[in-house]
Amino acid sequence: EKRARTANELAKLRTGTARFAPTADGTHLQALEKAATAPLSPGVVRPIFTAIDAACRVFEVAPRVAYVSPDGGFAWAASRIHFGLGAELVHTSTPAAAVEEVARSRADFAVVPYESLKEGPIFPTIQAIAAADVKVVGEREMTQALVLMNATGNPADVEKIYVAPQDHLACVHYLESNHPRALVLDVRSPIMAWELASENHGSAAIVPRGSVGPRELRVARENIGDEGEVRMRYAVLSRLPAPRSGADATALLFSVHDHPGALHDLLQHFKERNCNLRRIQSRPVPGEGWEYLFYVE
C-alpha cells in the first residue's frame, strides 16, 4: 500500500507524455529469493513481487501490449501476469503481427511464444523479431494445461462442450475417449467458451488452467490436453532496450562461411570471453537452398 501511494504521487508530479519503460529482473529480486526461509519457498517469492511491481507500475502509465492468442488464451494470461490488470491488451493473430505492432509504435510491448520445452525455439517468432527493430526485454515461463469446467464440477453432467479452435485440436483424443456423445462447438475464444458454458447445467468449457471468467465454474477434469502439461517460454518485446540486471542473457542470429571449422572458429570467441552458451541450434534460411542460420543464447 505504501509503494502504491508513492507510485501514485509520482504519477501526479509527472509532466508531458509518459512511456512505459522496459523493466528487468534486477538484483533486488534475486536477493529476495535468497532471503526466503522455510516454510516459504524461494520459488514463490518472484511471482509475488512481480505481481506487486505490475500492480504499482500501472500508476505510472498503462502499457499497450500486443499478444498472440484469443482472449483468455495462454499468451493473454502471460501478458496479464507480466504487466498487471491495468494493461491495455491488443489481440493479434500471428507473432509477426504482434512484432509489427511494436515496430510501428502502435503498442509499447508484445508478448509472443518463443520456446516450447518439447519442440525448442519457435523460429517463425525469432525470424520476425530479427527482421524488425525490436528487442527481447524479458521473458515469462508458463506451465500450460487445459481443463474442463462446468457448473457442477461433475464430468458426467456434460452434454455440450464449448472450446476455442486451437484448444479443440489440443484435446481431440480426450474428447473422443471421454465425451463421444457430447456436442462440441468451436467458439472464438476461451472467454466466450466460459460465458456460454455458464448459461446452463449441461454445458462445459475447455479453457486454460487458471482462467477466470465472468461467472463461477468448477473444474470437472484437470489437464485434459493430449500432450499433457506444456512448458512454454514467452518473449516480451519492446523498441527500447531493458536495463541491465547483472544476470542477463543475449540472443544472436548469425551465419558462417561454408568451410571446415567455420562454426568452431566463431564459437571459440565465446570461450575466450568466458561466455556460457546455454543453447545453439541451426535452422535453414527460407528460400535460400541449403543455407543455414545459427541461433545462440
C-alpha positions in Angstrom: 0.0 0.0 0.0 2.9 2.4 0.8 4.5 1.6 -2.5 1.2 2.1 -4.4 0.7 5.5 -2.7 4.2 6.6 -3.6 3.8 5.5 -7.2 0.5 7.4 -7.4 2.1 10.6 -6.0 4.9 10.3 -8.6 2.4 10.0 -11.4 0.7 13.2 -10.3 4.1 15.1 -10.4 4.9 13.9 -13.9 4.6 16.3 -16.8 4.4 15.5 -20.5 3.7 12.2 -22.1 4.9 9.2 -20.2 6.2 6.0 -21.7 6.1 2.6 -20.0 9.8 1.7 -19.8 11.1 -1.9 -20.1 12.0 -3.5 -16.8 14.5 -6.2 -15.9 14.5 -8.7 -13.1 17.1 -6.9 -11.0 19.4 -8.0 -8.2 16.7 -7.0 -5.7 14.5 -9.9 -6.8 17.5 -12.3 -6.6 18.3 -11.0 -3.1 14.6 -11.5 -2.0 14.7 -15.1 -3.3 17.9 -15.8 -1.4 16.4 -14.3 1.8 13.4 -16.6 1.8 13.4 -19.2 4.5 11.2 -22.2 5.4 8.4 -22.8 5.1 8.3 -20.2 2.3 9.8 -21.5 -0.9 12.2 -19.2 -2.9 10.2 -20.1 -6.0 7.1 -18.3 -4.8 8.9 -15.0 -4.0 9.5 -13.8 -7.5 5.8 -14.2 -8.7 4.6 -12.3 -5.5 6.9 -9.3 -6.0 6.4 -9.3 -9.8 2.7 -9.0 -9.2 3.2 -6.1 -6.8 5.5 -4.5 -9.3 3.0 -4.8 -12.1 0.2 -3.5 -9.9 2.1 -0.4 -8.9 3.6 0.4 -12.3 0.1 0.9 -13.7 0.1 4.2 -11.8 3.0 5.4 -14.0 1.3 4.7 -17.3 -0.8 1.8 -18.5 1.1 0.0 -21.2 -0.4 -1.1 -24.5 0.5 -4.8 -25.1 0.0 -6.9 -28.2 -0.4 -10.6 -27.6 -0.8 -13.7 -29.8 -3.8 -15.7 -28.8 -7.6 -15.3 -28.3 -9.0 -13.6 -25.2 -8.3 -15.9 -22.3 -5.6 -17.9 -24.1 -2.1 -18.6 -22.8 -0.4 -15.6 -24.3 -3.2 -13.4 -22.9 -2.6 -14.9 -19.5 1.1 -14.4 -19.7 0.5 -10.7 -20.6 -1.8 -10.2 -17.7 0.7 -11.8 -15.3 3.6 -9.8 -16.6 2.0 -6.3 -16.9 -0.8 -6.4 -14.4 -4.6 -5.9 -14.7 -4.2 -2.3 -15.8 -2.5 -3.1 -19.1 -4.4 -2.5 -22.4 -4.2 -5.8 -24.3 -4.4 -5.9 -28.0 -5.1 -9.2 -29.8 -3.0 -10.2 -32.9 -3.3 -13.4 -34.9 0.4 -14.1 -35.5 3.8 -13.4 -33.9 4.8 -11.3 -37.0 1.7 -9.2 -36.5 2.5 -8.6 -32.8 6.1 -7.7 -33.7 4.8 -5.2 -36.3 2.5 -3.5 -33.7 5.6 -2.7 -31.6 7.8 -1.8 -34.5 5.3 0.7 -35.7 4.8 2.1 -32.2 1.2 1.1 -32.1 2.0 -1.0 -28.9 4.6 -0.5 -26.2 5.2 -4.2 -25.9 4.4 -7.6 -27.4 4.1 -11.0 -25.7 4.9 -13.8 -28.2 5.5 -17.5 -27.9 9.3 -18.0 -28.0 10.2 -21.6 -27.0 8.5 -24.8 -26.2 10.3 -27.2 -23.8 9.2 -30.0 -26.1 9.9 -28.5 -29.6 12.5 -25.9 -28.8 12.7 -22.3 -30.1 9.9 -21.1 -32.3 11.8 -19.9 -35.3 9.0 -18.0 -37.1 8.8 -15.8 -34.0 12.6 -15.4 -33.8 12.8 -14.5 -37.6 10.0 -12.0 -37.2 11.9 -10.3 -34.3 15.2 -10.4 -36.3 13.6 -8.7 -39.2 12.2 -5.8 -37.2 13.7 -3.0 -35.0 12.5 -4.6 -31.7 14.4 -6.2 -28.8 13.6 -9.0 -26.4 13.5 -7.3 -23.0 12.0 -10.0 -20.8 10.6 -13.5 -20.7 7.8 -15.3 -18.9 7.7 -19.0 -18.4 4.4 -20.8 -18.0 3.2 -24.4 -17.5 0.3 -24.7 -19.9 -2.6 -27.1 -19.3 -6.2 -27.3 -20.4 -9.1 -28.1 -18.1 -12.8 -29.0 -18.5 -15.1 -26.7 -16.4 -18.8 -26.7 -15.8 -21.3 -25.5 -13.2 -21.3 -28.7 -11.1 -17.7 -30.0 -11.3 -19.0 -33.4 -12.5 -17.9 -34.6 -15.9 -20.9 -36.9 -16.1 -23.2 -33.8 -16.4 -21.5 -32.7 -19.7 -23.8 -32.8 -22.8 -22.3 -29.8 -24.7 -18.7 -28.5 -24.8 -17.6 -25.1 -25.9 -14.0 -24.7 -26.9 -11.7 -22.4 -28.9 -10.4 -24.0 -32.1 -6.7 -24.3 -31.1 -7.7 -25.8 -27.8 -10.0 -28.2 -29.6 -7.1 -29.5 -31.6 -5.0 -30.0 -28.5 -7.5 -32.4 -26.8 -9.1 -34.3 -29.7 -8.2 -37.7 -28.2 -9.6 -36.8 -24.8 -12.9 -35.7 -26.3 -13.3 -38.8 -28.4 -12.4 -41.1 -25.4 -14.3 -39.4 -22.7 -17.2 -37.5 -24.3 -18.1 -39.3 -27.5 -21.7 -38.3 -27.4 -21.2 -34.6 -26.3 -21.9 -31.9 -28.8 -18.6 -30.0 -29.3 -18.9 -26.4 -30.5 -16.0 -24.2 -31.6 -16.1 -20.6 -30.4 -14.0 -17.6 -30.9 -12.1 -17.6 -27.6 -11.8 -19.3 -24.1 -13.6 -16.4 -22.6 -16.5 -16.9 -24.9 -16.5 -20.7 -24.1 -16.6 -19.8 -20.4 -19.6 -17.4 -20.9 -21.6 -19.9 -22.9 -20.9 -22.8 -20.6 -22.1 -20.9 -17.6 -25.6 -20.4 -19.1 -27.0 -23.9 -18.5 -26.4 -27.1 -16.4 -25.4 -29.4 -19.2 -22.7 -27.2 -20.8 -19.0 -27.2 -20.2 -16.0 -25.2 -21.4 -12.4 -26.2 -22.2 -10.1 -23.4 -21.0 -6.5 -22.8 -20.0 -5.8 -23.7 -16.3 -6.1 -20.6 -14.2 -8.6 -18.8 -16.4 -11.1 -16.6 -14.7 -14.5 -15.9 -16.3 -17.5 -13.7 -15.7 -19.4 -16.4 -13.8 -18.3 -19.1 -11.5 -17.5 -22.5 -12.9 -15.9 -25.6 -11.3 -13.1 -27.8 -12.6 -14.6 -31.1 -13.8 -11.4 -32.6 -15.2 -7.8 -31.5 -14.9 -5.1 -31.5 -17.5 -7.1 -32.9 -20.5 -4.7 -31.9 -23.3 -3.5 -34.9 -25.4 0.2 -33.9 -24.7 -0.4 -33.1 -21.0 1.2 -30.1 -19.5 3.4 -28.0 -21.8 6.2 -25.7 -20.6 6.3 -22.6 -22.8 8.5 -19.5 -22.7 7.1 -16.2 -23.9 9.3 -13.3 -25.0 8.4 -9.7 -24.1 9.4 -7.3 -26.9 10.0 -3.6 -27.0 11.6 -1.0 -29.2 13.6 0.2 -26.2 16.3 -1.9 -24.5 15.8 -3.2 -21.0 18.3 -2.0 -18.3 21.0 -4.5 -17.3 20.2 -6.7 -14.3 23.5 -8.4 -13.8 22.1 -11.8 -14.8 21.2 -11.2 -18.4 21.2 -13.3 -21.5 21.8 -12.4 -25.1 20.3 -13.9 -28.2 22.1 -13.9 -31.5 21.3 -15.0 -35.1 24.3 -15.4 -37.5 25.5 -17.4 -40.5 29.0 -18.6 -41.3 31.1 -19.2 -44.4 30.8 -22.7 -45.7 34.2 -24.3 -45.0 35.5 -26.8 -42.4 35.9 -25.4 -38.9 34.0 -22.1 -39.6 31.5 -22.7 -36.7 34.2 -23.8 -34.4 36.3 -20.7 -35.1 33.4 -18.4 -34.3 32.4 -20.3 -31.1 35.9 -20.0 -29.8 35.3 -16.3 -29.2 32.6 -17.1 -26.6 35.0 -19.4 -24.7 37.8 -16.8 -24.7 35.5 -14.2 -23.2 34.1 -16.7 -20.6 30.5 -16.6 -22.1 28.4 -19.7 -21.4 26.3 -20.9 -24.3 23.1 -22.3 -23.0 21.7 -23.0 -26.4 22.8 -23.3 -30.0 20.6 -24.5 -32.9 20.6 -24.3 -36.7 17.8 -23.5 -39.0 17.6 -23.4 -42.8 17.1 -20.0 -44.3 13.7 -19.9 -46.2 14.2 -19.7 -49.9 18.0 -19.9 -49.8 18.5 -23.6 -50.7 20.7 -25.3 -48.0 21.9 -22.1 -46.3 21.6 -22.1 -42.5 21.2 -19.6 -39.7 22.5 -20.4 -36.2 20.6 -19.3 -33.1 22.6 -18.8 -29.9 21.7 -17.8 -26.4 
